[in-house]
Amino acid sequence: MAKLIFGMNQSLDGYVDHLEMRAGPALFRHWIEHVHGLTGSVYGRRMYEIMRYWDQDHPEWSAEQHEFAAAWRRQPKWVVSRSLKSVGPNATLVEDGIEGVIRGLKDRLVGEIAVSGPDLARSLTDIGLIDEYRLYFHPVVLGRGTPFFAGPRPPLRLVSTDPVGEDVIRLTYVPA
């Protein structure tokens, strides 16, 4: 049975904004290894559109960026959206029946499936499908933006704390 993981970079005050928090070399290496190890990913529309950046090679990329892109392209993706009409390579559009689709993925797959996007994570939290929350805290305070938890925070139990690189700490929680 697969485990559904929701994890994102965030500010100390709980906001996610990929433009405000750049990954240093150690954190980027962590994300490369994370993506290599995934069984797949479930995306909300907005996060999927952001991540589509990795679908096309760019001449200015480093070797690490090429490695991340290759890992991202390789993994299966399920994109939850009612507004998109199509999705890119190695992706499946999920327009309706999200609970059944996600429960089916968890039942038939093995490993970790990443959940990407706070709104999608809220929906999956509301129906009890998220197995683990990974909060990657960066030493910045934004004071605005999209919160990591898009709805009421579920009761959680801390299971680990891990430094990632020089400035980031990952807190891992499971539903209590």
Chimera marker file (.cmm) of the C-alpha trace (Angstrom):
<marker_set name="trace">
<marker id="1" x="0.000" y="0.000" z="0.000" r="1" g="1" b="0" radius="0.5"/>
<marker id="2" x="1.325" y="3.417" z="-0.963" r="1" g="1" b="0" radius="0.5"/>
<marker id="3" x="1.726" y="6.286" z="1.468" r="1" g="1" b="0" radius="0.5"/>
<marker id="4" x="0.493" y="9.787" z="0.578" r="1" g="1" b="0" radius="0.5"/>
<marker id="5" x="2.997" y="12.498" z="1.578" r="1" g="1" b="0" radius="0.5"/>
<marker id="6" x="2.406" y="16.258" z="1.578" r="1" g="1" b="0" radius="0.5"/>
<marker id="7" x="5.629" y="18.233" z="1.868" r="1" g="1" b="0" radius="0.5"/>
<marker id="8" x="6.666" y="21.688" z="0.723" r="1" g="1" b="0" radius="0.5"/>
<marker id="9" x="9.163" y="24.428" z="1.439" r="1" g="1" b="0" radius="0.5"/>
<marker id="10" x="7.691" y="27.133" z="3.626" r="1" g="1" b="0" radius="0.5"/>
<marker id="11" x="8.535" y="30.258" z="5.552" r="1" g="1" b="0" radius="0.5"/>
<marker id="12" x="8.760" y="30.354" z="9.341" r="1" g="1" b="0" radius="0.5"/>
<marker id="13" x="5.309" y="31.936" z="9.378" r="1" g="1" b="0" radius="0.5"/>
<marker id="14" x="3.820" y="29.094" z="7.336" r="1" g="1" b="0" radius="0.5"/>
<marker id="15" x="3.613" y="30.377" z="3.756" r="1" g="1" b="0" radius="0.5"/>
<marker id="16" x="4.669" y="28.577" z="0.577" r="1" g="1" b="0" radius="0.5"/>
<marker id="17" x="6.158" y="30.606" z="-2.265" r="1" g="1" b="0" radius="0.5"/>
<marker id="18" x="8.691" y="28.974" z="-4.583" r="1" g="1" b="0" radius="0.5"/>
<marker id="19" x="9.933" y="32.375" z="-5.747" r="1" g="1" b="0" radius="0.5"/>
<marker id="20" x="10.821" y="33.531" z="-2.222" r="1" g="1" b="0" radius="0.5"/>
<marker id="21" x="12.668" y="30.428" z="-1.001" r="1" g="1" b="0" radius="0.5"/>
<marker id="22" x="15.479" y="29.226" z="-3.211" r="1" g="1" b="0" radius="0.5"/>
<marker id="23" x="16.960" y="25.806" z="-2.598" r="1" g="1" b="0" radius="0.5"/>
<marker id="24" x="20.679" y="25.760" z="-1.861" r="1" g="1" b="0" radius="0.5"/>
<marker id="25" x="22.831" y="22.898" z="-3.178" r="1" g="1" b="0" radius="0.5"/>
<marker id="26" x="22.131" y="20.510" z="-0.263" r="1" g="1" b="0" radius="0.5"/>
<marker id="27" x="18.377" y="21.086" z="-0.326" r="1" g="1" b="0" radius="0.5"/>
<marker id="28" x="18.224" y="20.771" z="-4.108" r="1" g="1" b="0" radius="0.5"/>
<marker id="29" x="20.131" y="17.466" z="-3.856" r="1" g="1" b="0" radius="0.5"/>
<marker id="30" x="17.585" y="16.367" z="-1.220" r="1" g="1" b="0" radius="0.5"/>
<marker id="31" x="14.696" y="17.155" z="-3.616" r="1" g="1" b="0" radius="0.5"/>
<marker id="32" x="16.417" y="15.278" z="-6.474" r="1" g="1" b="0" radius="0.5"/>
<marker id="33" x="16.750" y="12.180" z="-4.301" r="1" g="1" b="0" radius="0.5"/>
<marker id="34" x="13.187" y="12.600" z="-3.033" r="1" g="1" b="0" radius="0.5"/>
<marker id="35" x="11.782" y="12.705" z="-6.576" r="1" g="1" b="0" radius="0.5"/>
<marker id="36" x="13.952" y="9.735" z="-7.642" r="1" g="1" b="0" radius="0.5"/>
<marker id="37" x="12.380" y="7.700" z="-4.842" r="1" g="1" b="0" radius="0.5"/>
<marker id="38" x="8.736" y="8.544" z="-5.508" r="1" g="1" b="0" radius="0.5"/>
<marker id="39" x="6.204" y="6.115" z="-6.905" r="1" g="1" b="0" radius="0.5"/>
<marker id="40" x="4.390" y="9.122" z="-8.362" r="1" g="1" b="0" radius="0.5"/>
<marker id="41" x="2.883" y="12.528" z="-7.597" r="1" g="1" b="0" radius="0.5"/>
<marker id="42" x="-0.596" y="13.992" z="-7.338" r="1" g="1" b="0" radius="0.5"/>
<marker id="43" x="-0.829" y="17.651" z="-8.322" r="1" g="1" b="0" radius="0.5"/>
<marker id="44" x="-3.367" y="20.399" z="-8.019" r="1" g="1" b="0" radius="0.5"/>
<marker id="45" x="-3.668" y="22.507" z="-11.158" r="1" g="1" b="0" radius="0.5"/>
<marker id="46" x="-1.585" y="25.490" z="-9.985" r="1" g="1" b="0" radius="0.5"/>
<marker id="47" x="1.356" y="23.396" z="-8.738" r="1" g="1" b="0" radius="0.5"/>
<marker id="48" x="1.276" y="21.260" z="-11.859" r="1" g="1" b="0" radius="0.5"/>
<marker id="49" x="1.473" y="24.350" z="-14.057" r="1" g="1" b="0" radius="0.5"/>
<marker id="50" x="4.466" y="25.596" z="-12.036" r="1" g="1" b="0" radius="0.5"/>
<marker id="51" x="6.192" y="22.211" z="-12.277" r="1" g="1" b="0" radius="0.5"/>
<marker id="52" x="5.667" y="21.986" z="-16.052" r="1" g="1" b="0" radius="0.5"/>
<marker id="53" x="8.808" y="24.138" z="-16.184" r="1" g="1" b="0" radius="0.5"/>
<marker id="54" x="10.718" y="20.839" z="-15.861" r="1" g="1" b="0" radius="0.5"/>
<marker id="55" x="9.151" y="19.356" z="-19.023" r="1" g="1" b="0" radius="0.5"/>
<marker id="56" x="11.560" y="21.188" z="-21.336" r="1" g="1" b="0" radius="0.5"/>
<marker id="57" x="15.342" y="21.342" z="-21.051" r="1" g="1" b="0" radius="0.5"/>
<marker id="58" x="16.916" y="24.786" z="-20.754" r="1" g="1" b="0" radius="0.5"/>
<marker id="59" x="20.479" y="25.453" z="-21.966" r="1" g="1" b="0" radius="0.5"/>
<marker id="60" x="21.453" y="27.340" z="-18.792" r="1" g="1" b="0" radius="0.5"/>
<marker id="61" x="20.630" y="24.396" z="-16.491" r="1" g="1" b="0" radius="0.5"/>
<marker id="62" x="23.242" y="22.752" z="-14.324" r="1" g="1" b="0" radius="0.5"/>
<marker id="63" x="23.801" y="18.997" z="-14.251" r="1" g="1" b="0" radius="0.5"/>
<marker id="64" x="21.687" y="18.843" z="-11.063" r="1" g="1" b="0" radius="0.5"/>
<marker id="65" x="18.784" y="20.620" z="-12.745" r="1" g="1" b="0" radius="0.5"/>
<marker id="66" x="18.938" y="18.174" z="-15.649" r="1" g="1" b="0" radius="0.5"/>
<marker id="67" x="18.949" y="15.301" z="-13.147" r="1" g="1" b="0" radius="0.5"/>
<marker id="68" x="15.903" y="16.693" z="-11.328" r="1" g="1" b="0" radius="0.5"/>
<marker id="69" x="14.040" y="17.222" z="-14.613" r="1" g="1" b="0" radius="0.5"/>
<marker id="70" x="14.765" y="13.655" z="-15.742" r="1" g="1" b="0" radius="0.5"/>
<marker id="71" x="13.485" y="12.248" z="-12.429" r="1" g="1" b="0" radius="0.5"/>
<marker id="72" x="10.377" y="14.459" z="-12.557" r="1" g="1" b="0" radius="0.5"/>
<marker id="73" x="9.587" y="13.462" z="-16.141" r="1" g="1" b="0" radius="0.5"/>
<marker id="74" x="10.022" y="9.763" z="-15.355" r="1" g="1" b="0" radius="0.5"/>
<marker id="75" x="7.490" y="9.552" z="-12.549" r="1" g="1" b="0" radius="0.5"/>
<marker id="76" x="3.758" y="9.112" z="-13.127" r="1" g="1" b="0" radius="0.5"/>
<marker id="77" x="1.676" y="12.179" z="-12.315" r="1" g="1" b="0" radius="0.5"/>
<marker id="78" x="-2.034" y="12.551" z="-11.595" r="1" g="1" b="0" radius="0.5"/>
<marker id="79" x="-3.341" y="16.090" z="-12.029" r="1" g="1" b="0" radius="0.5"/>
<marker id="80" x="-6.542" y="17.049" z="-10.243" r="1" g="1" b="0" radius="0.5"/>
<marker id="81" x="-8.318" y="19.768" z="-12.196" r="1" g="1" b="0" radius="0.5"/>
<marker id="82" x="-11.716" y="20.590" z="-13.604" r="1" g="1" b="0" radius="0.5"/>
<marker id="83" x="-10.389" y="23.456" z="-15.727" r="1" g="1" b="0" radius="0.5"/>
<marker id="84" x="-7.521" y="21.769" z="-17.589" r="1" g="1" b="0" radius="0.5"/>
<marker id="85" x="-8.464" y="19.920" z="-20.765" r="1" g="1" b="0" radius="0.5"/>
<marker id="86" x="-5.175" y="18.060" z="-21.161" r="1" g="1" b="0" radius="0.5"/>
<marker id="87" x="-1.931" y="17.373" z="-19.318" r="1" g="1" b="0" radius="0.5"/>
<marker id="88" x="1.628" y="16.720" z="-20.398" r="1" g="1" b="0" radius="0.5"/>
<marker id="89" x="3.692" y="13.561" z="-20.783" r="1" g="1" b="0" radius="0.5"/>
<marker id="90" x="3.440" y="10.817" z="-18.161" r="1" g="1" b="0" radius="0.5"/>
<marker id="91" x="0.442" y="12.558" z="-16.561" r="1" g="1" b="0" radius="0.5"/>
<marker id="92" x="-3.196" y="11.600" z="-16.110" r="1" g="1" b="0" radius="0.5"/>
<marker id="93" x="-5.953" y="14.172" z="-15.730" r="1" g="1" b="0" radius="0.5"/>
<marker id="94" x="-8.334" y="13.540" z="-12.814" r="1" g="1" b="0" radius="0.5"/>
<marker id="95" x="-11.449" y="15.656" z="-13.284" r="1" g="1" b="0" radius="0.5"/>
<marker id="96" x="-13.933" y="13.873" z="-11.005" r="1" g="1" b="0" radius="0.5"/>
<marker id="97" x="-14.011" y="11.176" z="-8.355" r="1" g="1" b="0" radius="0.5"/>
<marker id="98" x="-10.791" y="12.282" z="-6.694" r="1" g="1" b="0" radius="0.5"/>
<marker id="99" x="-11.385" y="10.247" z="-3.528" r="1" g="1" b="0" radius="0.5"/>
<marker id="100" x="-11.877" y="7.002" z="-5.446" r="1" g="1" b="0" radius="0.5"/>
<marker id="101" x="-8.904" y="7.660" z="-7.708" r="1" g="1" b="0" radius="0.5"/>
<marker id="102" x="-6.550" y="8.448" z="-4.808" r="1" g="1" b="0" radius="0.5"/>
<marker id="103" x="-7.772" y="5.521" z="-2.691" r="1" g="1" b="0" radius="0.5"/>
<marker id="104" x="-7.225" y="3.293" z="-5.721" r="1" g="1" b="0" radius="0.5"/>
<marker id="105" x="-3.657" y="4.568" z="-6.151" r="1" g="1" b="0" radius="0.5"/>
<marker id="106" x="-2.926" y="3.973" z="-2.478" r="1" g="1" b="0" radius="0.5"/>
<marker id="107" x="-4.352" y="0.446" z="-2.664" r="1" g="1" b="0" radius="0.5"/>
<marker id="108" x="-2.596" y="-0.717" z="-5.831" r="1" g="1" b="0" radius="0.5"/>
<marker id="109" x="0.784" y="1.054" z="-5.627" r="1" g="1" b="0" radius="0.5"/>
<marker id="110" x="3.716" y="0.661" z="-3.247" r="1" g="1" b="0" radius="0.5"/>
<marker id="111" x="6.002" y="3.439" z="-1.999" r="1" g="1" b="0" radius="0.5"/>
<marker id="112" x="5.469" y="7.153" z="-1.570" r="1" g="1" b="0" radius="0.5"/>
<marker id="113" x="3.140" y="9.335" z="-3.593" r="1" g="1" b="0" radius="0.5"/>
<marker id="114" x="3.791" y="13.049" z="-3.200" r="1" g="1" b="0" radius="0.5"/>
<marker id="115" x="0.890" y="15.487" z="-2.905" r="1" g="1" b="0" radius="0.5"/>
<marker id="116" x="1.688" y="18.890" z="-4.378" r="1" g="1" b="0" radius="0.5"/>
<marker id="117" x="-0.357" y="21.960" z="-3.630" r="1" g="1" b="0" radius="0.5"/>
<marker id="118" x="-1.925" y="23.235" z="-0.395" r="1" g="1" b="0" radius="0.5"/>
<marker id="119" x="-5.505" y="23.300" z="-1.728" r="1" g="1" b="0" radius="0.5"/>
<marker id="120" x="-5.284" y="19.736" z="-2.972" r="1" g="1" b="0" radius="0.5"/>
<marker id="121" x="-3.685" y="18.682" z="0.324" r="1" g="1" b="0" radius="0.5"/>
<marker id="122" x="-6.562" y="20.311" z="2.220" r="1" g="1" b="0" radius="0.5"/>
<marker id="123" x="-9.096" y="18.318" z="0.204" r="1" g="1" b="0" radius="0.5"/>
<marker id="124" x="-7.200" y="15.082" z="0.790" r="1" g="1" b="0" radius="0.5"/>
<marker id="125" x="-6.736" y="15.895" z="4.489" r="1" g="1" b="0" radius="0.5"/>
<marker id="126" x="-10.485" y="16.491" z="4.834" r="1" g="1" b="0" radius="0.5"/>
<marker id="127" x="-11.164" y="12.928" z="3.667" r="1" g="1" b="0" radius="0.5"/>
<marker id="128" x="-8.331" y="11.402" z="5.698" r="1" g="1" b="0" radius="0.5"/>
<marker id="129" x="-6.006" y="10.399" z="2.867" r="1" g="1" b="0" radius="0.5"/>
<marker id="130" x="-2.742" y="12.169" z="3.798" r="1" g="1" b="0" radius="0.5"/>
<marker id="131" x="-0.424" y="9.808" z="5.684" r="1" g="1" b="0" radius="0.5"/>
<marker id="132" x="2.434" y="12.193" z="6.404" r="1" g="1" b="0" radius="0.5"/>
<marker id="133" x="3.182" y="15.928" z="6.404" r="1" g="1" b="0" radius="0.5"/>
<marker id="134" x="6.727" y="17.173" z="5.767" r="1" g="1" b="0" radius="0.5"/>
<marker id="135" x="7.236" y="20.831" z="6.575" r="1" g="1" b="0" radius="0.5"/>
<marker id="136" x="10.521" y="22.271" z="5.260" r="1" g="1" b="0" radius="0.5"/>
<marker id="137" x="11.095" y="25.497" z="7.197" r="1" g="1" b="0" radius="0.5"/>
<marker id="138" x="13.302" y="28.192" z="5.663" r="1" g="1" b="0" radius="0.5"/>
<marker id="139" x="14.692" y="31.076" z="7.764" r="1" g="1" b="0" radius="0.5"/>
<marker id="140" x="12.459" y="33.700" z="6.160" r="1" g="1" b="0" radius="0.5"/>
<marker id="141" x="9.250" y="35.419" z="7.236" r="1" g="1" b="0" radius="0.5"/>
<marker id="142" x="6.943" y="36.379" z="4.376" r="1" g="1" b="0" radius="0.5"/>
<marker id="143" x="3.919" y="37.782" z="6.193" r="1" g="1" b="0" radius="0.5"/>
<marker id="144" x="1.690" y="36.915" z="3.255" r="1" g="1" b="0" radius="0.5"/>
<marker id="145" x="0.986" y="34.358" z="0.592" r="1" g="1" b="0" radius="0.5"/>
<marker id="146" x="-0.429" y="30.881" z="0.319" r="1" g="1" b="0" radius="0.5"/>
<marker id="147" x="-0.408" y="29.023" z="3.648" r="1" g="1" b="0" radius="0.5"/>
<marker id="148" x="0.996" y="25.470" z="3.824" r="1" g="1" b="0" radius="0.5"/>
<marker id="149" x="-2.231" y="24.411" z="5.532" r="1" g="1" b="0" radius="0.5"/>
<marker id="150" x="-5.037" y="25.746" z="3.344" r="1" g="1" b="0" radius="0.5"/>
<marker id="151" x="-7.673" y="24.789" z="5.923" r="1" g="1" b="0" radius="0.5"/>
<marker id="152" x="-7.902" y="23.880" z="9.575" r="1" g="1" b="0" radius="0.5"/>
<marker id="153" x="-4.784" y="22.050" z="10.661" r="1" g="1" b="0" radius="0.5"/>
<marker id="154" x="-5.524" y="18.411" z="11.497" r="1" g="1" b="0" radius="0.5"/>
<marker id="155" x="-4.358" y="17.002" z="14.838" r="1" g="1" b="0" radius="0.5"/>
<marker id="156" x="-0.753" y="15.921" z="14.219" r="1" g="1" b="0" radius="0.5"/>
<marker id="157" x="1.993" y="13.985" z="15.995" r="1" g="1" b="0" radius="0.5"/>
<marker id="158" x="5.671" y="14.834" z="15.419" r="1" g="1" b="0" radius="0.5"/>
<marker id="159" x="7.691" y="11.815" z="14.279" r="1" g="1" b="0" radius="0.5"/>
<marker id="160" x="11.019" y="13.351" z="13.239" r="1" g="1" b="0" radius="0.5"/>
<marker id="161" x="13.125" y="16.481" z="12.848" r="1" g="1" b="0" radius="0.5"/>
<marker id="162" x="15.899" y="16.606" z="10.274" r="1" g="1" b="0" radius="0.5"/>
<marker id="163" x="18.238" y="19.395" z="9.178" r="1" g="1" b="0" radius="0.5"/>
<marker id="164" x="18.461" y="19.643" z="5.387" r="1" g="1" b="0" radius="0.5"/>
<marker id="165" x="21.458" y="21.648" z="4.304" r="1" g="1" b="0" radius="0.5"/>
<marker id="166" x="22.610" y="24.643" z="6.303" r="1" g="1" b="0" radius="0.5"/>
<marker id="167" x="19.408" y="26.624" z="6.793" r="1" g="1" b="0" radius="0.5"/>
<marker id="168" x="16.399" y="24.313" z="6.454" r="1" g="1" b="0" radius="0.5"/>
<marker id="169" x="14.816" y="21.993" z="8.974" r="1" g="1" b="0" radius="0.5"/>
<marker id="170" x="12.255" y="19.365" z="8.057" r="1" g="1" b="0" radius="0.5"/>
<marker id="171" x="9.569" y="18.495" z="10.576" r="1" g="1" b="0" radius="0.5"/>
<marker id="172" x="7.669" y="15.294" z="9.811" r="1" g="1" b="0" radius="0.5"/>
<marker id="173" x="4.206" y="14.749" z="11.260" r="1" g="1" b="0" radius="0.5"/>
<marker id="174" x="1.575" y="12.041" z="10.962" r="1" g="1" b="0" radius="0.5"/>
<marker id="175" x="-2.117" y="12.395" z="11.759" r="1" g="1" b="0" radius="0.5"/>
<marker id="176" x="-2.668" y="11.957" z="15.496" r="1" g="1" b="0" radius="0.5"/>
<link id1="1" id2="2" r="1" g="1" b="0" radius="0.2"/>
<link id1="2" id2="3" r="1" g="1" b="0" radius="0.2"/>
<link id1="3" id2="4" r="1" g="1" b="0" radius="0.2"/>
<link id1="4" id2="5" r="1" g="1" b="0" radius="0.2"/>
<link id1="5" id2="6" r="1" g="1" b="0" radius="0.2"/>
<link id1="6" id2="7" r="1" g="1" b="0" radius="0.2"/>
<link id1="7" id2="8" r="1" g="1" b="0" radius="0.2"/>
<link id1="8" id2="9" r="1" g="1" b="0" radius="0.2"/>
<link id1="9" id2="10" r="1" g="1" b="0" radius="0.2"/>
<link id1="10" id2="11" r="1" g="1" b="0" radius="0.2"/>
<link id1="11" id2="12" r="1" g="1" b="0" radius="0.2"/>
<link id1="12" id2="13" r="1" g="1" b="0" radius="0.2"/>
<link id1="13" id2="14" r="1" g="1" b="0" radius="0.2"/>
<link id1="14" id2="15" r="1" g="1" b="0" radius="0.2"/>
<link id1="15" id2="16" r="1" g="1" b="0" radius="0.2"/>
<link id1="16" id2="17" r="1" g="1" b="0" radius="0.2"/>
<link id1="17" id2="18" r="1" g="1" b="0" radius="0.2"/>
<link id1="18" id2="19" r="1" g="1" b="0" radius="0.2"/>
<link id1="19" id2="20" r="1" g="1" b="0" radius="0.2"/>
<link id1="20" id2="21" r="1" g="1" b="0" radius="0.2"/>
<link id1="21" id2="22" r="1" g="1" b="0" radius="0.2"/>
<link id1="22" id2="23" r="1" g="1" b="0" radius="0.2"/>
<link id1="23" id2="24" r="1" g="1" b="0" radius="0.2"/>
<link id1="24" id2="25" r="1" g="1" b="0" radius="0.2"/>
<link id1="25" id2="26" r="1" g="1" b="0" radius="0.2"/>
<link id1="26" id2="27" r="1" g="1" b="0" radius="0.2"/>
<link id1="27" id2="28" r="1" g="1" b="0" radius="0.2"/>
<link id1="28" id2="29" r="1" g="1" b="0" radius="0.2"/>
<link id1="29" id2="30" r="1" g="1" b="0" radius="0.2"/>
<link id1="30" id2="31" r="1" g="1" b="0" radius="0.2"/>
<link id1="31" id2="32" r="1" g="1" b="0" radius="0.2"/>
<link id1="32" id2="33" r="1" g="1" b="0" radius="0.2"/>
<link id1="33" id2="34" r="1" g="1" b="0" radius="0.2"/>
<link id1="34" id2="35" r="1" g="1" b="0" radius="0.2"/>
<link id1="35" id2="36" r="1" g="1" b="0" radius="0.2"/>
<link id1="36" id2="37" r="1" g="1" b="0" radius="0.2"/>
<link id1="37" id2="38" r="1" g="1" b="0" radius="0.2"/>
<link id1="38" id2="39" r="1" g="1" b="0" radius="0.2"/>
<link id1="39" id2="40" r="1" g="1" b="0" radius="0.2"/>
<link id1="40" id2="41" r="1" g="1" b="0" radius="0.2"/>
<link id1="41" id2="42" r="1" g="1" b="0" radius="0.2"/>
<link id1="42" id2="43" r="1" g="1" b="0" radius="0.2"/>
<link id1="43" id2="44" r="1" g="1" b="0" radius="0.2"/>
<link id1="44" id2="45" r="1" g="1" b="0" radius="0.2"/>
<link id1="45" id2="46" r="1" g="1" b="0" radius="0.2"/>
<link id1="46" id2="47" r="1" g="1" b="0" radius="0.2"/>
<link id1="47" id2="48" r="1" g="1" b="0" radius="0.2"/>
<link id1="48" id2="49" r="1" g="1" b="0" radius="0.2"/>
<link id1="49" id2="50" r="1" g="1" b="0" radius="0.2"/>
<link id1="50" id2="51" r="1" g="1" b="0" radius="0.2"/>
<link id1="51" id2="52" r="1" g="1" b="0" radius="0.2"/>
<link id1="52" id2="53" r="1" g="1" b="0" radius="0.2"/>
<link id1="53" id2="54" r="1" g="1" b="0" radius="0.2"/>
<link id1="54" id2="55" r="1" g="1" b="0" radius="0.2"/>
<link id1="55" id2="56" r="1" g="1" b="0" radius="0.2"/>
<link id1="56" id2="57" r="1" g="1" b="0" radius="0.2"/>
<link id1="57" id2="58" r="1" g="1" b="0" radius="0.2"/>
<link id1="58" id2="59" r="1" g="1" b="0" radius="0.2"/>
<link id1="59" id2="60" r="1" g="1" b="0" radius="0.2"/>
<link id1="60" id2="61" r="1" g="1" b="0" radius="0.2"/>
<link id1="61" id2="62" r="1" g="1" b="0" radius="0.2"/>
<link id1="62" id2="63" r="1" g="1" b="0" radius="0.2"/>
<link id1="63" id2="64" r="1" g="1" b="0" radius="0.2"/>
<link id1="64" id2="65" r="1" g="1" b="0" radius="0.2"/>
<link id1="65" id2="66" r="1" g="1" b="0" radius="0.2"/>
<link id1="66" id2="67" r="1" g="1" b="0" radius="0.2"/>
<link id1="67" id2="68" r="1" g="1" b="0" radius="0.2"/>
<link id1="68" id2="69" r="1" g="1" b="0" radius="0.2"/>
<link id1="69" id2="70" r="1" g="1" b="0" radius="0.2"/>
<link id1="70" id2="71" r="1" g="1" b="0" radius="0.2"/>
<link id1="71" id2="72" r="1" g="1" b="0" radius="0.2"/>
<link id1="72" id2="73" r="1" g="1" b="0" radius="0.2"/>
<link id1="73" id2="74" r="1" g="1" b="0" radius="0.2"/>
<link id1="74" id2="75" r="1" g="1" b="0" radius="0.2"/>
<link id1="75" id2="76" r="1" g="1" b="0" radius="0.2"/>
<link id1="76" id2="77" r="1" g="1" b="0" radius="0.2"/>
<link id1="77" id2="78" r="1" g="1" b="0" radius="0.2"/>
<link id1="78" id2="79" r="1" g="1" b="0" radius="0.2"/>
<link id1="79" id2="80" r="1" g="1" b="0" radius="0.2"/>
<link id1="80" id2="81" r="1" g="1" b="0" radius="0.2"/>
<link id1="81" id2="82" r="1" g="1" b="0" radius="0.2"/>
<link id1="82" id2="83" r="1" g="1" b="0" radius="0.2"/>
<link id1="83" id2="84" r="1" g="1" b="0" radius="0.2"/>
<link id1="84" id2="85" r="1" g="1" b="0" radius="0.2"/>
<link id1="85" id2="86" r="1" g="1" b="0" radius="0.2"/>
<link id1="86" id2="87" r="1" g="1" b="0" radius="0.2"/>
<link id1="87" id2="88" r="1" g="1" b="0" radius="0.2"/>
<link id1="88" id2="89" r="1" g="1" b="0" radius="0.2"/>
<link id1="89" id2="90" r="1" g="1" b="0" radius="0.2"/>
<link id1="90" id2="91" r="1" g="1" b="0" radius="0.2"/>
<link id1="91" id2="92" r="1" g="1" b="0" radius="0.2"/>
<link id1="92" id2="93" r="1" g="1" b="0" radius="0.2"/>
<link id1="93" id2="94" r="1" g="1" b="0" radius="0.2"/>
<link id1="94" id2="95" r="1" g="1" b="0" radius="0.2"/>
<link id1="95" id2="96" r="1" g="1" b="0" radius="0.2"/>
<link id1="96" id2="97" r="1" g="1" b="0" radius="0.2"/>
<link id1="97" id2="98" r="1" g="1" b="0" radius="0.2"/>
<link id1="98" id2="99" r="1" g="1" b="0" radius="0.2"/>
<link id1="99" id2="100" r="1" g="1" b="0" radius="0.2"/>
<link id1="100" id2="101" r="1" g="1" b="0" radius="0.2"/>
<link id1="101" id2="102" r="1" g="1" b="0" radius="0.2"/>
<link id1="102" id2="103" r="1" g="1" b="0" radius="0.2"/>
<link id1="103" id2="104" r="1" g="1" b="0" radius="0.2"/>
<link id1="104" id2="105" r="1" g="1" b="0" radius="0.2"/>
<link id1="105" id2="106" r="1" g="1" b="0" radius="0.2"/>
<link id1="106" id2="107" r="1" g="1" b="0" radius="0.2"/>
<link id1="107" id2="108" r="1" g="1" b="0" radius="0.2"/>
<link id1="108" id2="109" r="1" g="1" b="0" radius="0.2"/>
<link id1="109" id2="110" r="1" g="1" b="0" radius="0.2"/>
<link id1="110" id2="111" r="1" g="1" b="0" radius="0.2"/>
<link id1="111" id2="112" r="1" g="1" b="0" radius="0.2"/>
<link id1="112" id2="113" r="1" g="1" b="0" radius="0.2"/>
<link id1="113" id2="114" r="1" g="1" b="0" radius="0.2"/>
<link id1="114" id2="115" r="1" g="1" b="0" radius="0.2"/>
<link id1="115" id2="116" r="1" g="1" b="0" radius="0.2"/>
<link id1="116" id2="117" r="1" g="1" b="0" radius="0.2"/>
<link id1="117" id2="118" r="1" g="1" b="0" radius="0.2"/>
<link id1="118" id2="119" r="1" g="1" b="0" radius="0.2"/>
<link id1="119" id2="120" r="1" g="1" b="0" radius="0.2"/>
<link id1="120" id2="121" r="1" g="1" b="0" radius="0.2"/>
<link id1="121" id2="122" r="1" g="1" b="0" radius="0.2"/>
<link id1="122" id2="123" r="1" g="1" b="0" radius="0.2"/>
<link id1="123" id2="124" r="1" g="1" b="0" radius="0.2"/>
<link id1="124" id2="125" r="1" g="1" b="0" radius="0.2"/>
<link id1="125" id2="126" r="1" g="1" b="0" radius="0.2"/>
<link id1="126" id2="127" r="1" g="1" b="0" radius="0.2"/>
<link id1="127" id2="128" r="1" g="1" b="0" radius="0.2"/>
<link id1="128" id2="129" r="1" g="1" b="0" radius="0.2"/>
<link id1="129" id2="130" r="1" g="1" b="0" radius="0.2"/>
<link id1="130" id2="131" r="1" g="1" b="0" radius="0.2"/>
<link id1="131" id2="132" r="1" g="1" b="0" radius="0.2"/>
<link id1="132" id2="133" r="1" g="1" b="0" radius="0.2"/>
<link id1="133" id2="134" r="1" g="1" b="0" radius="0.2"/>
<link id1="134" id2="135" r="1" g="1" b="0" radius="0.2"/>
<link id1="135" id2="136" r="1" g="1" b="0" radius="0.2"/>
<link id1="136" id2="137" r="1" g="1" b="0" radius="0.2"/>
<link id1="137" id2="138" r="1" g="1" b="0" radius="0.2"/>
<link id1="138" id2="139" r="1" g="1" b="0" radius="0.2"/>
<link id1="139" id2="140" r="1" g="1" b="0" radius="0.2"/>
<link id1="140" id2="141" r="1" g="1" b="0" radius="0.2"/>
<link id1="141" id2="142" r="1" g="1" b="0" radius="0.2"/>
<link id1="142" id2="143" r="1" g="1" b="0" radius="0.2"/>
<link id1="143" id2="144" r="1" g="1" b="0" radius="0.2"/>
<link id1="144" id2="145" r="1" g="1" b="0" radius="0.2"/>
<link id1="145" id2="146" r="1" g="1" b="0" radius="0.2"/>
<link id1="146" id2="147" r="1" g="1" b="0" radius="0.2"/>
<link id1="147" id2="148" r="1" g="1" b="0" radius="0.2"/>
<link id1="148" id2="149" r="1" g="1" b="0" radius="0.2"/>
<link id1="149" id2="150" r="1" g="1" b="0" radius="0.2"/>
<link id1="150" id2="151" r="1" g="1" b="0" radius="0.2"/>
<link id1="151" id2="152" r="1" g="1" b="0" radius="0.2"/>
<link id1="152" id2="153" r="1" g="1" b="0" radius="0.2"/>
<link id1="153" id2="154" r="1" g="1" b="0" radius="0.2"/>
<link id1="154" id2="155" r="1" g="1" b="0" radius="0.2"/>
<link id1="155" id2="156" r="1" g="1" b="0" radius="0.2"/>
<link id1="156" id2="157" r="1" g="1" b="0" radius="0.2"/>
<link id1="157" id2="158" r="1" g="1" b="0" radius="0.2"/>
<link id1="158" id2="159" r="1" g="1" b="0" radius="0.2"/>
<link id1="159" id2="160" r="1" g="1" b="0" radius="0.2"/>
<link id1="160" id2="161" r="1" g="1" b="0" radius="0.2"/>
<link id1="161" id2="162" r="1" g="1" b="0" radius="0.2"/>
<link id1="162" id2="163" r="1" g="1" b="0" radius="0.2"/>
<link id1="163" id2="164" r="1" g="1" b="0" radius="0.2"/>
<link id1="164" id2="165" r="1" g="1" b="0" radius="0.2"/>
<link id1="165" id2="166" r="1" g="1" b="0" radius="0.2"/>
<link id1="166" id2="167" r="1" g="1" b="0" radius="0.2"/>
<link id1="167" id2="168" r="1" g="1" b="0" radius="0.2"/>
<link id1="168" id2="169" r="1" g="1" b="0" radius="0.2"/>
<link id1="169" id2="170" r="1" g="1" b="0" radius="0.2"/>
<link id1="170" id2="171" r="1" g="1" b="0" radius="0.2"/>
<link id1="171" id2="172" r="1" g="1" b="0" radius="0.2"/>
<link id1="172" id2="173" r="1" g="1" b="0" radius="0.2"/>
<link id1="173" id2="174" r="1" g="1" b="0" radius="0.2"/>
<link id1="174" id2="175" r="1" g="1" b="0" radius="0.2"/>
<link id1="175" id2="176" r="1" g="1" b="0" radius="0.2"/>
</marker_set>
